[in-house]
């Protein structure tokens, strides 16, 4: 199965000194002062779940489960398969079919 597209959007549009100020507050654990407020607790909980998911994806991607042998292209089709998400050998480049 192919990786789905990103569904989330930008959370804010801060840049420059505004972004630096936001990061400084985070680095100083300012967000922890709001623990105990139901709305903030719910958001922090969901953010932690998202971080756990990202960490798991990184672990999986870099694990031996996805290490491809040097000869992976030898057994793959040489033309783009008709179904989405299939691997194929695109002139020596491992490519995922878009279907």
N, C-alpha and C positions, 0 to 999 in steps of 0.2 A: 504494500500500500504506500502510495506517495505521501509525502509530507503536505499537510493542508496549508493553505495560505494564512497569513497573520490576520487575526480578527480584531485585535485591540488597537486602539488609536493612541495618540499622544495624550499624556496626562496633563501636561502644562506646556506653555510656550516660552518659558523663562530662558534667557540667554545672558551671557556676559556676567556682569557683577550681580545681577539678580539670581542667576544660577549658582554663582559662587557663594552667595549669602545662604541660599537654600542648603547647599552641601555643608557649609559650616555649621548650620543648625543641626543637621543630621549627625555630623561628626561629633558634635557636643552632646548627642543623645537627647536633644530637645523633645523629640517625639515620645520618649519614654515618660515624660511628665504628664502625658495625656492618657496613659493607661488607666483604666477604670471608667472611662467614658465609653458607654456601649458602642457608639458609632465608630470611635477610634479603635476599640478592641476588635470589632468585626473587620475593619479594614486591615489592621496589622496582622490578624489571623490569616486573612486571605492572601496578603502579600507574602507571608511566610510559606503558605502552601504553594504559591507560585514559585518562590525561590527554591523550595524542595523539588518541584517538578523540573526546573531548569537545571539544578544540580544533578538530578537523575538522568536527564537527557545528555548532559555533558559526560557523565560517567559511562553511559551506554555507548555513546559515539566513540569515545576514546578507548573503550575496552577491547579486549581480544575478540569479542563477538563480531565486530565489524572490520577487523583487519583483513584486508583482501590479499590473497596470494599474488605473487609477481605475475603469474600466468593467468590471471582472471579473465583477460580478454580472449584467450584462446577458445574458451567454451561458450562465449556469448555470441548472439546473432550479430551480423555485420551491417544490418539495416535496422532502422527505427521500427520496433514492434508496434502493432496497432493498438495495443492496450496500454493505458496510462500506468506509469510507475515501474515499468520493466526496464532492466538494465540492458545496454547493448554497447558493442565496441564501435565507437565512432572514430575510425582511423587512428586507433590506439588510445583514444580518450574514453574513459568510462563515463557513459551518459545515461541519464534516466529519461525514458520516453514520456512525452506529454500526451500521448494517445491520439 
